[in-house]
Amino acid sequence: MKILYALGIGFLLWSCSSSTEKAAPTIAWDFVRVERSIAAAKTDAEVSALLNKYPEIKVGYFSATSENSPFLAQDLFRLYANPALRKFYDQSQEAAFFGGDALEKELKEAFTKIQQEFPGVKTPKIRTIFSGFGGIGGGEFTAQNLVVSDTLIIVGLDFFMGSRGLYKAPNVYEYQLRKLEPKALVAQIILQYSAYLIKKTDNDVSLLSDMIWYGKGYVFTKTILPSVPDSLLFGYTQQEIAETNAFQREVWEHFIDNKLLFSGDKILKAKYLDERPKTAEIGPDCPGGIGRWLGWRIVDTYWKQKPKISLAKIVTDPEANRIFLDSGYRGEAEEK
């Protein structure tokens, strides 16, 4: 009798705990590695058929028109037949880069988690492409690392081959390359996608409002991808991360002493928010985009003060000034 009673209690506890766990939602998943199909094409007619099958690539990524799309197919076919480009493409299909299905698995897991946090949000369809940095045509076709909207994401894999790639993306500096490493790709996609879920006060053009907006994006991404290193998310070196955390009170005092937070001056805001190798206004070793990083510290501190608030509530709360005040953040270093 005692054994039956114990088993009954155990089953009851298991049932209760199981019912309280969140079941992973089912998402509408539409992910296609278009570059693999193009690489396998035997003629430019096959490439043309693929572009017609995926017009989002033809128009959304390459900006092709009905007049020049036949030339796009021919150029892509010739590009993949080029030995140097083919070697670069083959490298992208290695396990250390984007071989296998690891990329798809990581993205599907991330968007499943987003659906858990934001029930009802439509999952965008995702396409991957490889274009040799747009080295096709006479300049009439566009190419970039990412095209991100709330309904469509197109990934230019060649732009994310990083420091070990056979070729580097043109006009990319060393400080920008850290966010273009293969392992940074999923984080950069989720970070850009977060912009379609974040809300802010429309008529608030202050530096603080923009800092909080960026901060929400980082909090969102770090919640969806908790294991992503800060170096791949912010693009800072490990030394820059350590020093910025250690000296953030001095950084914060610069913002306060110079009355920056409530400035709406676009040129001034660009100095603290835009991608730059350094924020020279603070010091020669202060990394660029430091205002974005401080925005993350404010939002992260706010959430730690109010841990019962959901991620959805955090990122859709438009009141930047109240988030700042309630955070109590005044330049304190992050607790490890």
C-alpha positions in Angstrom: 0.0 0.0 0.0 2.8 2.4 0.9 4.5 1.7 -2.4 1.4 2.4 -4.4 0.8 5.6 -2.4 4.4 6.7 -3.1 4.0 5.9 -6.8 0.8 7.8 -6.9 2.3 10.9 -5.3 5.3 10.8 -7.6 3.0 10.5 -10.7 0.9 13.5 -9.4 4.0 15.6 -8.9 5.4 14.7 -12.4 2.0 15.5 -14.0 1.9 18.9 -12.2 5.5 19.9 -13.2 4.9 18.7 -16.8 1.8 20.8 -17.1 3.5 23.9 -16.0 6.4 23.6 -18.4 6.1 25.6 -21.7 5.7 23.4 -24.7 7.8 24.5 -27.6 5.5 26.1 -30.1 5.2 24.9 -33.7 6.4 27.6 -36.1 5.8 27.9 -39.9 9.4 27.2 -41.0 10.5 28.2 -44.5 14.3 28.0 -44.8 16.1 27.4 -48.2 19.8 27.2 -49.0 19.5 28.8 -52.4 23.2 29.0 -53.0 23.5 25.2 -52.9 21.0 24.9 -55.7 22.8 27.5 -57.8 26.1 25.8 -57.2 24.6 22.5 -58.5 23.1 24.1 -61.7 24.5 22.9 -65.0 23.3 25.8 -67.2 22.4 29.4 -66.8 18.9 28.4 -67.8 18.7 26.3 -64.6 20.0 29.3 -62.6 17.3 31.5 -64.2 14.6 28.9 -63.2 15.9 29.1 -59.6 15.7 32.9 -59.6 12.2 32.7 -60.9 11.4 30.2 -58.2 12.8 32.5 -55.5 12.0 36.0 -56.8 12.8 37.3 -53.3 16.4 36.6 -54.1 16.3 38.1 -57.6 14.5 41.3 -56.5 14.9 41.5 -52.7 18.7 40.8 -52.7 20.1 41.6 -56.2 17.5 44.3 -57.0 17.1 42.8 -60.5 14.5 44.1 -62.9 12.5 42.2 -65.5 14.9 43.6 -68.1 18.2 42.6 -66.6 17.3 39.4 -64.7 18.4 37.2 -67.6 21.8 38.7 -67.4 21.8 38.1 -63.6 21.3 34.3 -64.2 24.2 34.3 -66.8 26.5 36.2 -64.5 25.8 34.0 -61.5 26.4 30.9 -63.6 29.7 32.2 -64.8 30.6 33.3 -61.3 30.2 29.8 -59.8 32.2 28.4 -62.7 35.1 30.6 -61.8 37.8 28.5 -60.1 38.7 31.1 -57.5 35.0 31.8 -56.5 34.2 28.1 -56.5 37.0 27.5 -54.1 35.7 30.3 -51.9 32.2 28.8 -52.1 33.4 25.3 -51.3 35.1 26.7 -48.2 31.8 28.1 -47.1 30.3 24.6 -47.1 32.9 23.3 -44.7 31.8 22.4 -41.2 33.8 25.3 -39.7 31.7 27.7 -41.8 28.2 26.9 -43.1 28.4 23.3 -44.0 25.7 20.8 -42.9 22.5 22.0 -41.3 23.8 23.6 -38.1 22.8 27.1 -39.3 19.3 26.1 -40.0 19.0 24.3 -36.6 20.3 27.4 -34.7 18.0 29.7 -36.5 15.0 27.5 -36.0 15.7 27.2 -32.3 16.0 30.9 -32.0 12.8 31.7 -33.8 11.0 29.0 -31.8 12.1 30.8 -28.7 11.0 34.1 -30.1 7.5 32.6 -30.7 7.5 31.5 -27.1 8.2 35.0 -26.0 6.0 36.7 -28.6 3.0 34.3 -29.3 1.5 34.9 -32.7 4.5 36.7 -34.2 5.0 35.4 -37.8 8.3 33.8 -38.5 10.0 35.3 -41.5 11.1 33.0 -44.4 14.8 32.7 -44.7 17.0 32.3 -47.7 20.8 32.0 -48.1 22.9 33.1 -51.1 26.5 33.3 -52.1 27.5 36.0 -54.6 31.2 36.7 -54.3 30.3 40.0 -52.6 28.2 41.0 -55.6 31.0 40.5 -58.0 28.5 40.2 -60.9 27.3 42.4 -63.7 28.5 45.9 -64.2 27.3 47.3 -60.9 23.6 47.1 -61.6 23.1 44.3 -59.1 23.3 44.8 -55.4 24.6 42.5 -52.7 25.0 42.9 -48.9 25.5 40.8 -45.8 21.9 40.8 -44.6 18.5 41.8 -45.8 16.1 41.7 -42.8 12.4 42.4 -42.5 9.7 41.0 -40.4 8.7 38.7 -43.2 11.9 37.9 -45.1 15.6 37.4 -44.2 18.2 36.9 -46.9 21.7 36.0 -45.8 24.8 36.7 -47.9 27.0 33.9 -46.5 30.1 35.2 -48.3 30.0 38.3 -46.1 30.2 36.2 -43.0 33.3 34.1 -43.8 35.2 36.2 -41.3 39.0 36.4 -40.7 39.6 32.8 -41.9 37.8 33.3 -45.2 39.8 33.1 -48.4 38.6 36.6 -49.3 37.4 39.5 -47.1 34.4 41.6 -47.9 35.3 44.9 -49.5 35.4 48.1 -47.4 35.2 46.2 -44.1 37.7 47.3 -41.4 39.1 45.1 -38.7 36.8 46.3 -36.0 33.8 45.5 -38.2 35.1 42.0 -39.1 34.4 40.6 -35.6 30.7 40.8 -36.3 31.1 39.1 -39.6 32.6 35.9 -38.2 30.6 32.7 -39.0 29.7 32.3 -35.4 28.4 35.8 -35.2 25.8 35.3 -38.0 22.8 34.0 -36.0 23.3 36.7 -33.4 23.5 39.5 -36.0 20.3 38.2 -37.7 18.4 38.1 -34.4 19.7 41.5 -33.4 18.5 43.1 -36.7 15.2 41.3 -36.5 14.6 42.6 -33.0 14.0 46.1 -34.5 10.6 44.9 -35.8 9.5 44.1 -32.2 11.0 47.0 -30.3 8.9 50.1 -29.6 9.9 53.6 -28.7 8.3 57.0 -28.3 8.0 58.5 -31.8 8.6 62.1 -30.9 11.5 61.4 -28.5 14.7 62.0 -30.6 17.1 62.2 -27.6 20.3 60.3 -27.4 18.9 58.5 -24.3 15.9 57.3 -26.3 18.2 55.9 -29.0 20.5 54.3 -26.5 17.5 52.5 -24.8 16.3 51.4 -28.2 19.6 49.8 -29.0 19.8 48.4 -25.5 16.5 46.6 -25.9 17.9 44.9 -29.1 20.9 43.6 -27.2 18.8 42.4 -24.3 16.4 40.7 -26.7 19.3 39.0 -28.6 21.1 37.9 -25.4 17.8 36.4 -24.1 17.1 34.5 -27.2 20.8 33.4 -27.6 22.1 33.3 -24.0 25.4 31.6 -25.0 26.5 34.1 -27.6 29.7 35.9 -26.6 29.6 39.6 -26.2 32.5 40.0 -28.6 30.4 38.6 -31.5 27.3 40.7 -30.5 28.9 44.1 -29.8 32.0 43.6 -32.0 34.4 44.5 -29.2 37.6 42.6 -28.3 37.8 40.8 -25.0 40.1 43.5 -23.7 37.6 46.3 -24.8 34.8 44.5 -23.1 36.8 44.0 -19.8 38.0 47.6 -19.8 34.7 49.2 -20.7 33.0 47.3 -17.9 35.8 48.3 -15.5 35.8 51.9 -16.4 32.1 52.4 -17.2 31.6 54.9 -14.4 34.1 57.2 -16.1 32.3 56.6 -19.4 28.9 57.4 -17.7 30.3 60.6 -16.1 31.4 61.8 -19.6 27.7 61.5 -20.7 26.5 63.3 -17.6 29.2 66.0 -17.4 28.6 66.9 -21.1 24.8 66.8 -20.8 24.5 64.3 -23.6 21.5 62.2 -22.7 18.8 64.5 -23.7 20.5 66.0 -26.8 18.7 65.6 -30.1 21.6 66.8 -32.2 22.1 64.2 -35.0 25.9 64.8 -35.4 26.5 64.5 -31.7 24.4 61.3 -31.5 26.3 59.8 -34.4 29.6 60.1 -32.4 28.3 57.9 -29.7 26.0 55.5 -31.6 27.5 54.9 -35.0 30.0 52.2 -35.8 33.5 53.6 -35.4 36.8 52.1 -34.4 36.9 54.2 -31.2 34.8 56.8 -29.4 37.6 59.4 -29.4 35.5 62.0 -27.5 35.8 59.8 -24.4 39.3 58.5 -24.9 41.7 56.7 -27.4 40.8 53.3 -26.0 37.1 53.7 -25.7 35.4 51.4 -28.4 33.0 52.8 -30.9 29.2 52.7 -30.5 29.7 53.1 -26.8 26.2 54.7 -26.5 24.6 51.4 -27.7 26.6 49.4 -25.1 25.5 51.8 -22.3 21.9 51.5 -23.5 22.2 47.7 -23.0 23.6 48.3 -19.5 20.6 50.5 -18.6 18.0 48.1 -20.0 19.7 45.0 -18.5 19.9 46.7 -15.1 16.2 47.7 -15.4 15.2 44.1 -16.1 17.2 42.9 -13.1 15.4 45.3 -10.9 12.0 44.0 -12.2 12.7 40.3 -13.1 9.0 39.4 -13.3 8.5 41.6 -16.3 8.5 39.6 -19.6 10.9 40.2 -22.5 7.9 41.3 -24.6 6.9 43.9 -22.0 10.5 45.2 -21.8 11.0 45.7 -25.6 7.6 47.1 -26.3 7.6 49.6 -23.4 8.1 52.9 -25.3 9.0 55.1 -22.3 12.8 55.3 -22.4 13.1 58.0 -19.7 11.1 55.9 -17.2 13.1 52.8 -18.0 16.2 54.8 -17.3 15.0 56.3 -14.1 13.6 53.0 -12.8 16.8 51.2 -13.6 18.8 53.2 -11.1 21.8 52.8 -13.4 24.5 55.3 -12.7 27.6 53.7 -14.3 27.9 50.7 -12.0 30.1 47.9 -13.3 28.2 44.7 -14.2 28.3 42.1 -11.5 29.8 38.7 -12.5 
